[in-house]
Every structure is written in C-alpha cells, then in structure tokens.
C-alpha cells in the first residue's frame, strides 16, 4: 500500500536520519528485494514518466540520465511519489560518481542514492538499488547500505573509455554484495559475470508495454 504525500509531507527531510544507517558515514540501509517478473516488462527513464501515464505502467523506472533531470527526487521527495507508484519497479537514482569529483561529493551522492531508495521502500514501492563507483578510493562507501544477495542495477553507459576501472569496481561489487542478479543497462563487457543481464533500455522509449530480451524469464527468488 502506498502512503500518500499528504501523510508524510511534514517530515523533517533536512535531517535525513530516520532510517537504519550503515556506519561510519550513516548511509541508509535498503531492504533486500529479489522479486522481479520479466513478463511484459519495459523500461522508462525518470524524465519520461508523468502522472496518469496512459502508455502503460508495466515498466521499471531508471535514472541513467543526467543528474539535473532528477535532482528533485532528493530535494522535493514528496512530489514524485504518486507518479513513481504507478510503475512496477523503481531503481534508486544514479547520482554521478566521477573519478575527478572530490570524495566528499561522491559520498554525498551515494547517500542520496540510498536515502531515496529507503524512502520509497518505506512507502511501499518495489525498489532495486543502482550501484556505481569511481576509483578504488570510492570502494570504502559506494557499496554500503545494500544487502547481500539482492537484485541490483548498474550501467555501462559512458564506460567504454574506462573499462579497466569499471571492471575493477564491478568485481569488487560482486565480491562484497554477492548479488542474485545484476541488471546491466547498456551493453555489458564480455568479461562480466553470467548473472548479469543486458537491459536494452533504448528499445522502450515512450512505447506501450514492451518486453525484455529474455521475455520468458520470470524471477521470484
């Protein structure tokens, strides 16, 4: 059951500290979610969602777009709940972690990713965490707040020029999180693990109910 914004809008969002946290930085912890049906499931980017979507809502909402298109999900979190609640699943927002960012900014973006996921889970949305990393220095915090053996999402968009660094983080993610399934938005590298499924999200822009590549697969782990 989805709690409506009117019942939560008085929360002190500026404190951001009302979820179980993972120390030492207080990263919010997400609950393990391993239920995902591939039957007649499509993908839609957050900037293409809207209220009263008549194009079909059997979709997973992703945030593999520029950060400016979804900053509001953190700064005005109550505004998008009813819109997101229409869809089958929601990924946590992919706030950027770039190697040339200061680690403090990367840490903050990791916090925002997890906080939004915890907030949406509390309201009853089906949430899968998006995982991202930069250099080895980010490994201290970029995997925090994610339970092991979950379904998670990653993206290889823009990673062709930094393949070595990407695969280093990918293997560290597998070691630490041991995910049940990895949803890879955009083409995976050949070296990636067999439990990584390619999601060709560009096949589904603004379309009525489309199917995944592996449309017969139905996961209820």
N, C-alpha and C positions, 0 to 999 in steps of 0.2 A: 504494500500500500504506500502510495506517495504522499508525503506530508506537503501541504501547500505552502507557498511562500508566506502567506498571511500569518501562519502559525510560527514562523521562525524568523521573521524579519527584524525582531527586536534583539537578536543575538549580538553580543559584542564582538563582531568579526575582527576588529582591530587587535584583539588579544590572540586569536587563533590557537588557543591552547586547551580546547575541550575534547581532545581525542587522546587515546593511548599513544604515547610517544616512544621513539627509539633514541636512546642516548648515544653519543654525548650531545647531539645538536637538536634534540627534540623533534625529529622527523616523525610526522604522523604515521601510524601503522594502518595498513589496509587489511581487510579481511580476505581470506582465500576464496577465490571464485573459480570453479572448474566446470561450470555448466555452460556449454556453448553448442547450439544446434546450427549446423551448416545448411539446413534445408531452407531454400528460398531466401537466403540471407544476402543482403547487399551492403555496400559501404557508402558513407556520405561524410564529407568534411564539415566541420562545425560551421563554417561560413556559408554553407549551403542549406543549413537547417532553418526552419521557421515555424512559427506557431500554426496549428491546424494544417499540418502537412498533408496534402491530398495526393502526393505522388507515391505514397507507400512508406510505411514506417518500419518494415521488417529489415532494419539496417543496423550497422554498427557505426557509431559516430567517432571519427578520428580527428586529430589535431595536427596532422602533418602538413601544416601551412605556416605562414609567417606569424610570429608571435603577436604582432599588432592586431591580428584578426580575432584573437580570442583572449586578450588581456582581461576583458570584462568578467570572465568566469571566476576570476580570483577577487577582483576589486568590487564587483557587484554580484556576488554569488547567487543571491535570491532571484535575479532577473531571468535566468535561463532555465530554471528547474522544470517548469511545465513544458517547455519546448523540448528539453532533453528527455523528459519522461515519456515522450511519445515513442521513442525508438527502442529497439530490442536490447542493445548494449551500448555502453559508452566507454571509450578509452580515457585515461587520465590525460590532461593537457600536456603537450610536448613542449614545455618551455625550454628554450635552447640552452645547451651546454656546449660552448665552443672552447677550443683549446686556448684561444687568445683572450678569453674572459678571465677576470680575477676569480679565484676560487670562492670568494665570498658571494659573488653573484651566482655562480654555479650552484652553490649550496642553497641559496635563496630560491632558485628556480626548481631545485629538487624538492624543497619544502613545499612550494606552491603546487607542484605536481601531486604530491601525496595528500596535501590538505584538501584539494578539490575532490580527490578520489574518496577520502574518508567522509567528507561532507555529503557527497552524492550517495555513498553506500548507506549512510545513516537515514537518508530519505527514501531508500528502497530501490534505487537504480541498480541495474546489473552493470558493474564496473570491472574493467580489466586494466591493470596498470601498464602504462607506457614506460619503458626503461630506456635511458640514454646515458651517455658518458662522454668524456673527452680524453684526457690523458690519464696515465696511471695515478696521478695525484687526486683525480676525482673518485677513485675507487673507494676511498675512505667513507664516502657518504652517498654515492649515486645509486647504491643497491639497497639502502636502508628503507625500512618500512614495508618491504614486500615479503610476504610469507613464502616459504619454500613450496614447491610442487603446485604452483598456480599456473593459470593461463596468463601469458603476458604478451605484450606487443612491442615491436621495435620497428625501425625504418632504416633502409639503406639509402634513402634519398640524399644525394649530395656527398656520399661516402666513397665514391669511386676513386678519388684522388688521395684518400687517406685509408686505404684498405687495410694496411698493416695495423694501424692504430685501432681501427674499428674491430678487427678480428681479435685483437688482444683483449679489448673490453668485452666482446661477445663471449669469449671462452671463460673470462673471469665471471661473467654473469651466470653462465651455465654451472660453473663450479660452486658458486655461492647460493644461487636460488634453486637449482635443480628443477626448472620449470616442467610442468606436464606437457605444455605445448607453447611454441613461440609463433606468433602471428607476425610475419615479416611483410610490411607494406613496402612495396617496390621489390625489384628482383634481388634474391639472396645471392651471396657469393657461393661458388661451388664447394668451398671448404666448410660451409656451415652444416650444423648437425641435422640429422634426418627428422628430428621432431620439430623442425622449423618449416612452416607452411607459407608459401608465397601467396600474398593477397594483392591481386592486381586491381588496386582501388581506382585506377583511371578508367576501368570498364564501366563504372556505375554512376557517373556524374548526372544528377538531375533526371534519373530514369525511374520508371515504375519497377518494383520488385524484380531484381535480377538475382542470379545465382553465382556462388563461388565456383572456382575451377573444379573443386572436388565436391560437387553438389550432393553426392550421395552420402557423404560422411556426416554422421550425427554423433556428437560427443556429449556425454553426460557422465563425467568422470567421478 
